[in-house]
Amino acid sequence: MSPSFRLSAVAAISAACLACALVTISSSALAATPIKITSQAALDGPIRYTLKITSKQFGNAQDTRTIRSGQSDDYTWKTVPPGGPVAAPEACPDYASLPLDANGAMIRQIQVRLAPVVGADGTATVQLNFQAQTPRGTKSVTQAGKTLKCPNALMTSQIVRFTMPTSGSTKAVTLSDGTEIVLSAKR
């Protein structure tokens, strides 16, 4: 083998290695995924919900909280009814389920569970569970041979589902008992 042939073989091998390295570098540069910058918040990010309830029977309430898509949040408001609390002896039926004040008298209560799920387009599908109780005077109840004056509890329960944008818009829903619920959502 002549020295000139060795030199050309070394040069050929070096050129081949250089060509492979360039192909590898250029193909990896082309395979990189582009970076996309958006001004929107992530869909699973926190959303600020304001819940406002207006009810002639159960009272008015309002609260603002921040939750994420797929989570639920429970709200409970207890207020004194217009006629004042109604005494509730412990022997009354369903005593354990009545909303009571510190003295054991029935007051009114609103409970709401809010469960939003935000879609890819930023629209929230919301399930809202509403439960409320209030005393409407008293009723006579015979328990173990005794006549008791127990609270005449008015109760309601309803589940509503609706969709709404999360861009600061407001959604109003009227329940079957006339209670109005206004919900706003903002990222």
N, C-alpha and C positions, 0 to 999 in steps of 0.2 A: 504494500500500500504506500502510495507516495504521500509526502507531507502536504502537498497541495490538496489532495483528496480528503485528508483528515481535517484540514482547516475548513473546507467547504461542508463537510458533514457536521462539524461542530456549529458552524454558522447556520446550517439548515435546522438543526435541533433547537438552537437558540431562537431562531425566527419562529419556529412552530410553537415553542413555549410562550413567546411573547404574544402571538396571535391568539392562543387559547386564553391567556390572561385577559386580553382586551375583550374577547367575546364574553367571558364570564362577568367582567365588570359592567359591560354595557347591558347585558341581559338582566342583571340584578338591578341596575338602575331603572330599567324599563318596567320591571315587575313591582316596584314600590307603589303602594296605594296612595292616591292623592289625599291631601288633608283638606277637609271641608270645614269651613268656619261658618257658624250660624249665630244669629243674634237671639235665638229663642232659648229658653231654659229647657232642660231635659224634661221629657214627658213624665218621668217618675219623680221629678223634683217636688219640693213642697209647694202646696197651693193654699192660699189664704181664703178661708170660707167665712162669710158672715151670715149667720142664721138669725132671722127676725120673725117672731111669732106674734100674731095679733088674734086674740080670741075673747069674745064676750063672756064665754062660760069659764074658761080656764086661765085667763089673764094674759098679760103681754110679757115677752122675754126677748132678749137679744144677747148674742155672744159672737166673738170672732176667734177663730182658732186656725192653726196651720197643721195640715196633715198631708200625707203622700197618697198617690194613687194606689188603690188596693187595700188601704187601711180603713178602719172605721173609727168613729169618735162618738162617744156618748155624752149627751147633755142632760142635766137634771136641774129643774128650777122648782123651788118650793116657795109659795107665797100665801099670805093670809087672804082668805076669801072676803068679799065685801061685807057679809054679815058676821064675820069673825069666825074663829075656829069652833068646831062642834065637838062637844065632849064625846069620847068614845070609851065606854067601859071595856075592859079586857075580855069579857065574856061575849062580846058581840061577834057574830060570824064574820070571818075574813078579817079579823082585827090585825093580824100580822101583815096583811097586804095593804093596809091603809097608810097613806102618808100622814105622819103625826108630827106635832110640834114637841117641844121639850116637856110640856105638861101632859102629853098623851092625848091631845085633842086633834081631830082631823083637820088638815089644811088642804089646799089644792096643790097639785103637782103636775108638771109637764116633763115628760121624758122623750128624748129624740135620739135616734141612732142614725148617723149619717155615714153612708158607705159609697164613696165615689170611685170609679175606675176610669182613667183617662186613656182615650184611644190615640192612635198614631197621628190623627189630624188635630189633636188638642181638645176634642170634645169629651166632656165627662158624662158618663152614664151613672146616674145617681139613684141609689135606693135610700129612701127615707122612711124610717119607722117612727110613728107618732103614737104616744100613749099619754092619756091625761085622766086625772081624777079630781073631783071637787065635791064637797058636801052640799047637799040641797036640803037643809033642815034635818029633821030626825024622823025615824019610823019606829014603831013599837015592834019588838021582837021577843018571842017567848023562847027562853033558853033554860033548860033544866027546871021547868016549872016556874021560872021567874020571868016577869015582863020587864024588858030593858028598853031604854030609849037609845037607839044606835043611830049613827050618822046614815042618812039616806045618800049613798054615794052614787054620783053620776060619773060613768066611765066611758071612755071612747078609745078605740085603737084602730089605726089604719096604716097601711103600707102603700107608698106611692113610688113610682119609678118614672124618671124623665131624663132627658139629655139637655146639656147646656154647654156653651163655650166656656173656657177657663181664661178668657182674655179680659176679665173685668165686667162681664155682663151679669145681669140679674134675671132670675127666674122666679115667678110667682105661682104658687099652687094653692087652690082653695080646697079644703077637705070637706067631707060630707056633712060635718056638723057646723060648717061655716068658718072654721078657723082658717086664717090666711097665713101661709108660710112664704117668706121671701128669702131666697138664697142667692148670694153673690159669690163669685169665685174669681180669684186673681192670682196669677203667678208671681 
